């Protein structure tokens, strides 16, 4: 990782609130490429939520891309090489948490199959897979978090990203936590589970189809009348934010972790900001 989040002083991360827990967990944050390079505030929000839940959070500096772009393109050799580095970087932690269903799904569902011909590496990959979680699922299902201390005034709608929903079963968890945010009202889209058309390399390979899909999604978002769109995957959020802005929409787009961490005053995705550091 070589972006803004990775370049931030580790002390800045450690300075975030840390509430004690009877059973503290040593958690590694898998930052993800898009968060690191485009939206570091999501990383800081994830750290705050995890520390508020009693975890000790570390950000391994040697982490790299999860390898999903290469994997989806059929480049198995490159994916294996990337996965081996990720496995090495995240050994020894109680849990590995990603603010992304797609990256979390890559670690937990696809890594072991890359090493079917290497029993030793497969065992290490399976060990990582068993410790890897998407952020919302980890907070609710593993740590038992039921509420957060945050305020966000207005109506929001929520998009269920494909990997988080279909691979990891992430749907009710973010909604449960959003229900505890003061001033927030959730208004569901007609089709919150329908793909936004991003799909990683899909939007590059099939831009016309991708644009048509995100056009349908933006229409669904707009019809709700919400002032803010939330989701748990930055790729989907950037795709939808770009379409909404091209259409002249005033809907603000944010990662759900930012709202839950009470960082809703950070500039929305696509809005100008002097320094999107994730601090208030």
N, C-alpha and C positions, 0 to 999 in steps of 0.2 A: 504494500500500500504506500503510495507516494503523494496522496492528495492532501486537502486541507485538514481532514480529520486526523490522518496519520501524522501530519506535521505538528499538530497541536501538542503543547507541552503536556506530558503525562500528569503533571501536578494539577492541571486544569480539570482533568477528568476526576482525579482523586478528591478534588475540592467539592464535588457535588454532594448533596445530602446523603447520609448513610445511616439509616435506622437499624438498630440492632435486631437480630432475630435469634430465637432459641437454637435454630439449626442453620447457621450461615453457610452459604454455598460459594465455592470458588468458581465463578462463571467467566468464560471467555466470550467476548463479543466478536462475532464475525461481522465486520463492518459492512461488507459488500462494496463492489466497485462503484456503483452509482451513488451510494451514500457518501463514500470517500471523496469522490471527484465532483459531485454536483450538489449534494444536500447534506453536509456534515451535521446540520442541526438534528437530523434524524438519529445519528449516532449518539449525540449528546443526550437526546431525549431517552433513548434506549438505556443508556447508562444510568440516568436518573431514576427511571422506573425500576430497574433491577436493584439499584442500591436502596431505594426507598422500601423495596420488598425484603431487604435484609441480606442481599448478596454482596460478596466482594467481587468486583468486576475488574478484569484485566483485558487489555487489547494487544494481543500478540503482534509484535511489529513485523514478523516475517510472513504474515498471512498474505495470500494473493487471491486472485479471482477464483471462484469455485470451479471454473472450467466449463460452465454450462454453454457458452457460445460455441466452443470447440466441440462439445458433446452433441449439441443440436445440429452441428454441421457435419457430423460423421467423422471428425478427426479424433479417433480413439487414442492414438499414441500421445498426442498433445494433452488430451484430457487426463490420461494416466499420469503423465509427468506433473501436471498441475495438482492433481489429487494427492500424489505422494508428498508434495511440499505442504499442502494444507493439513494432511494427516499428521505430519511431523510437527507443524506449528501448534496444533491444538491438542497434543497428547498431555495427559496429566490433569486436565480440568474436570470438575464435576459435571459441568454442562457447557455446551457451546450453543449460543443463542444468536439468531440472525433476525434483523428487522425486515425480513423478506421471506415470503413463502416459497418463491422460486429457488432462491439460494439454499434455504433450509431444506427444501425437498431434494435438491441435488446432493447435499451431504448425507441425508438420512435414507434416501431411496435408491440412489444411483451409483454411489461410490463403490459399494461392495462388488457389484457386478463387473466393475472394471478390472478386477484382479482375480477372476475365476481360475487363471492359470498360475497364480502365485499365492499359495495357502497362507504364507506368513503375512503378506500385505493385505490379503483379504480379511484376515482376522483383525488386523489393525483398522481397516476400513469399517468393518462391522462394529468394532468398539466405538469408533467415532460416530457412526450412524445411530447407535443406541443412546448417545449422549447429546444429540443435536436436536434443536427445537426452533420453531418460529417463535418470535417474541411474545405475541398475544397468547399463544397456546401455553408457553412456559409460565407466564405470569398467572394465568387462570387455572390451568390443569395441573401444573406441577407445584407451584408455590401457593396456590389457593387464594390469590388476590381477588377480592370481590369489589373493591372500590378504590378510587384514587382521589387525591385532593387537588382539584383543578377547576377552573372556571372558563367557560367558552360560551358567550352569549350568541344565540341565533339557532337557525335551523340547519342541520347538516344531513347529507345523505351518504350512504356507504356502498362502495363497490367491492364485491367479493372477487379477488384475483384468482385466476384459474389454479395455479399450483397450490396456493395456500388452502383453497377450498377443496379441491379434488384429490390432492395428494396427502394433505395434512389435516383435513377436517376443520379448518379454521373458518368459523362463521359466527357462532354465538358468543365466542370469547370477547372479541372487540366490542360487540354490541352491549354485552354485560357491563364492561368497564365504562363505556360511554354513558350508560345509564346513570352513573354516579357523578358525572361532570355537571357542576352547577351551571344553570343557564342554558344548557344544551338540550335541543329537541331533535330527535332522529326521525326523519321522514324517508321511508323506503321508496326506492325506484320500483317501477313495474317489473324490471328484469335485472336485479342487482347481481345475479350470478352469470350473466352473459358476458363473454370475453370482450375486452375493449379493442382487440385487434393488434395489440403490441406484440406479444409472443416472442420477445427477444429478436432473433434473426428473421422471424417470420415477416415483420414489418419492412425489413430490408429486401427480402426475396420477393415479396408479394405486396408492393406498396399500394396498388389500387384496391385490392381486397382489404388490406389493413385500414385504409382511409375510409372505405365504406362502412366497416365495422365500427370504427371509432365515431363515425358520423351518427350511426344509430344510437351508440352509447351516449353521445353528447345530447341528443334529442331527449333521451330518457332522463338524463340528469336535469336538463333544463325544465322539463315538464313538472318536476317535483316542486320547484319553487324554492329550493334550498339555497342558502347563500354560500355554503361550503361543501366541497366534495372531499371525502376521506377514503383512504384505502391503506393496505399494509404492504404494498409493493411499489417501490419508487419508479420502476420502469413503466408500469401501468399508469401511475399518477402523472409522470412527465408526458406520456402519450396523450392522455385525456386533457391535461392542462394546455398542451399545445393546440389541440383541436378547438377547445373552448375559446382560447384567446384569438385564434384565427377567425372564429365566428363572431367575435366581439362580445362574448359573454363576460359578465362581471362575477361569475362564480369563482370563489377562491378554492385552491386545491392544496391540501396538506396531507402529510402522512399521519395516520391515526396516533402514532406514538407522540408526536409533537403536541397534540391537543391533550392527550392523557397526562403528559408530563408538565402541563400548564405552561407550555411554550407557544401558545396560540398567537402571540404578538410578533413572532418572527415573520418576516416577509413571506407571503405565500409563494408556492412554486411558480416561477416565471416572472415574479414581481422584482423590480430593482431593489438591491440591498447593498449597502456599503461594505458589510462584512457579515456573511451568513455563518457565524461562528457557533450558533446554537446557544449562546448566552443571552440573558435577558438584559 
